[in-house]
Amino acid sequence: MQGRRFGQGKGHSFRGFPQKTAPVKVGDEIEVDIEAIGSKGDGIAKEKGFVVFVPNTKKGDHVKVRITKVLRNVGFAEKVGEEKKEVIEDTEDF
């Protein structure tokens, strides 16, 4: 009889702990705050504790992104909207 080794059953990682599922999937559009910059220059955001890398952003940006790739521990996204900033125009009459 061949049995499964501990931790190698369905839904479990190598060490026997339940696998986490990412809170996002490819195609999801979410708004995130860029909390830091990674070593390769990509912005780092978190969605429910899940790390998402977003290129062409800087720390402090609040952007809408589309998830492009999801791995076990991290995700990747692209910006789909610019940071929302309120613009106040001076409308003095001369």
N, C-alpha and C positions, 0 to 999 in steps of 0.2 A: 504494500500500500504506500503510495506516495502522498505525503501530506504537504500542506503549505508551510513554509517557514514563518515564524512569527513576524508579523508586520508586513507580509507581502500579499495579504488578501485584498479584495476589492475595496477601494476607498481608503486605503491606508498607505502612508508613506513608508519608506524603508525602515524607519525606527519604530513603527507600530503606532504612531500618532495619527489621528485623522487628518486627511489632507484638507487644507484651507481652499476655499473657492474664492476667486477674485470677485470683488463687489462690482466690477465693470466687465463689459464684453466689447469685442470689436464692433465699431459703429456707434457706440453710445456717445452722446454729446452731453458734456457736463461743464459746470463752471467751477474753476479751481483758483486757489491762491498759490502763487509761487513762493515757497518758503525758503528755498536755498538754491544754490547753483552747484551742479555736479562737477567732477573733475574734467569732463569733456566740454563743459560750458552750457549744458542743457539745464533748463529750469527743473526743479524738483517740487512736485506737489503731492498731496496725499488725499485720497478718497477713502474714507472710513478706515484709515490706517494703512491702506495699500499705496505703495509708492508709484507715482506716474512721472515719467520724464517727458518734458515738453521743450523742444528746441525753439530758439529765437524768442526767448522770454528772459526777464530779469527778476531778481528778488523783489517782491512787493507787488508784482503784476497780478491783476485779477482778470482771468481770461476764460473764454469759452473754448473748449477743446473737443476734438473727436478722437476717440480711442482707435489706434491703428494696429496695435499688437499687444497681446496679453500673454505673459509668461507666468510661471508658478508664483514668483515673488514680486514681480514688477510689471508695469505696463508702459506703453509708449503712446504718445498722442501728438496731434498737430493742432495748431491754433486755427479756429474757424471764425473767431470774432476778435476785434480789437478791444483793448482795455477800455472800459467805460469811464470816461472822464467828463465831468460837467464843465461846459464852456460858458463863461460869462462874458458877454460882449458889452462894450461901452457904447451906449446909444445916445450920447449927448448931441443936442441940436446946436449948430453954430449960427 
